[in-house]
Amino acid sequence: MDQNIILSGLEHFDDTEKTKIETILNSDLNKIKGFSGKLQVQAKKLNKDGKRCNYIFTGKYYLSEDMIHVESSEWELEKAVHVLVNRINNSVKHKYKK
């Protein structure tokens, strides 16, 4: 796990889900080029007892002079994490476009 990523709320996730989240975050954050910051992710898993779960991720990307706050909510774990990173990437591009 990258030292610039802080994950919290993973108590209700199993080991395979935790590994998927860490892998996707580490690989997808390379999309954000030229910006080094700290990412804090809060994860929630709803409907734990049923067959399907809703995954909610709230991310705060701290840059030297600003903070970007994004959220994603999906029924598929991988899609929820990808959406979170894409929203961070789009917010950074929008905020710092030349």
N, C-alpha and C positions, 0 to 999 in steps of 0.2 A: 504494500500500500504506500502510495506517495505521501510524503510528510505534509504536503499542502492540502490534503483532504482529511476532513474530520467527519466521521460517520457516527450518528447516534440513532437510537430507537430500533436497533437490530435484535432486540431480545426475543421477538416472536418469529424471527426468520430462522430457517434451518441452515445448515452449513453449505449446502449447494446454492441456496439463494444468496447467501452472503458472498460466496465466491463469485457468482455471476455479477453481483452489484459491483464488487471491487474491480473485477476484470473490465467491465464496460466503462466504469468511471476512469480507470487508468488509461485505457486505449482511446476513448472518445475525447478526453480533455486535451489531447494533442491537437485537436482541431482548432483550439483557441491559441493562435500563434501570436507571439510578440507581447503577450500579457502574462505576467506572473502574479498570481494572487493566491489567496487561501479560500478553499471551498469548504463550507460547512453544510452537511446534508442531514436532514431529519427524515427518517423513513417511518412509515406507518403501514401496517397490514390489517385491513378490515375484513370482516366475515371469516374469521379464522376457523370456525367450526364447519362451515359449508364446503362444498366442492370447489367453488371458485373464490378467489380473494381479490379485493380491490387494493391496489398499491398506490400510496400517496407519498410523493417525495417533495420536500420543500428545501430549496437550496439558496444559500447566501454566498455570493462570490465577492470576496473582499479584495479590492484593488487598493493601490496606495492612496488614492484620493477619493474613492467612491465605493459604494456597495450596490450590487445587483441582486435583486430578490426575485426568484422564479419558483413556480410550482408545477407539478405534473400529477395527473391522476389517471391511471389506466388499469385494465383488467389483466394485462400481461406484464410480468416483471420487467423483461428486457425492453419492451416498448416504453414503459414508464421512465426507465433510466435514460434511454436514448432521447426521449422527448425533453427531459430535464436538461441534459447537456446541450441539445440543439437550441433550446430557449436561452440558455446562458450565452451560447455562441452568437445567436442573433442579437441579443441585447448588447453584447460587447461590440459587435460590428456596427450596430445602429448608433451607439453612444460615441464611438471613436472613429466613425467614418471620416475620410479626408475629403 
